[in-house]
């Protein structure tokens, strides 16, 4: 009597799994139908009429698959320039004065110059990729003094360009006769 039940158990288990799979397939089919209905209704309302790129071919469609497509698009979209360390330091050196001029305090200027010098020294003691490193560290005190001089020159130029206030009458000091 136990033997027929043991043979029935695997068959019942198989039937139960088949029923679950069939139910899952039916849910997926219903979900696809629901999604299709939502898309059709949105099209009827005109929700897709003024989308950017409408009527234009999809960029990159039909080209060979590139596994790094997203990285290339990110670099292009964000305008990221990846340079060898020596060239990046040259560029940073050329832009350092402009960056320092946007800083407000001498402490910030010192920290920025010290950071730049640390990057130059780090690059000097690592193997070179690309062109040779010719950028030299900057003297912190000289750079800070030059920053102070540029700041004072800007302040003087602003003060010179500011219109002088017109002579005002001091009506409140006048006495009525």
RAPEGI-V509576 format. One record per backbone hydrogen bond with DSSP energy under -1.0 kcal/mol. CO is the residue of the C=O (numbers start at 1). NH is the residue of the N-H. E is the energy in kcal/mol with one decimal. If there is no record, write none. Layout:
# RAPEGI-V509576
CO_NH_E, CO_NH_E
This chain:
# RAPEGI-V509576
2_6_-1.8, 3_7_-1.7, 4_8_-1.7, 5_9_-1.7, 8_12_-2.8, 9_13_-2.5, 10_14_-2.4, 11_15_-2.5, 12_16_-2.5, 13_17_-2.4, 14_18_-2.4, 15_19_-2.4, 16_20_-2.3, 17_21_-2.5, 18_22_-2.4, 19_23_-2.3, 20_24_-2.5, 21_25_-2.6, 22_26_-2.2, 23_27_-2.3, 24_28_-2.4, 25_29_-2.5, 26_30_-2.4, 27_31_-2.5, 28_32_-2.6, 29_33_-2.1, 30_34_-2.6, 31_35_-2.7, 32_36_-2.6, 33_37_-2.3, 34_38_-2.3, 35_39_-2.5, 36_40_-2.4, 37_41_-2.5, 38_42_-2.2, 39_43_-2.3, 40_44_-2.3, 41_45_-2.0, 42_47_-2.5, 46_49_-1.3, 51_54_-1.5, 53_56_-1.9, 58_61_-1.7, 60_63_-1.3, 66_69_-1.7, 68_72_-2.1, 69_73_-2.2, 70_74_-2.1, 71_75_-2.4, 72_76_-2.2, 73_77_-3.0, 74_78_-2.8, 75_80_-1.8, 84_88_-2.6, 85_89_-2.4, 86_90_-1.8, 87_91_-2.5, 88_92_-2.8, 89_93_-2.5, 90_94_-2.1, 91_95_-1.7, 95_99_-2.0, 96_100_-2.9, 97_101_-2.2, 100_103_-1.6, 105_109_-1.7, 106_110_-2.6, 107_111_-2.4, 108_112_-2.3, 109_113_-2.4, 110_114_-2.8, 111_115_-2.3, 112_116_-2.3, 113_117_-2.7, 114_118_-2.3, 115_119_-2.1, 116_120_-2.1, 117_121_-2.6, 118_122_-2.5, 119_123_-2.2, 120_124_-1.9, 121_125_-1.4, 139_143_-2.3, 140_144_-2.5, 141_145_-2.3, 142_146_-2.4, 143_147_-2.2, 144_148_-2.5, 145_149_-2.3, 146_150_-2.4, 147_151_-2.4, 148_152_-2.5, 149_153_-2.3, 150_154_-2.3, 151_155_-2.4, 152_156_-2.5, 153_157_-2.3, 154_158_-2.4, 155_159_-2.5, 156_160_-2.4, 157_161_-1.9, 158_162_-1.2, 169_171_-1.5, 170_173_-1.2
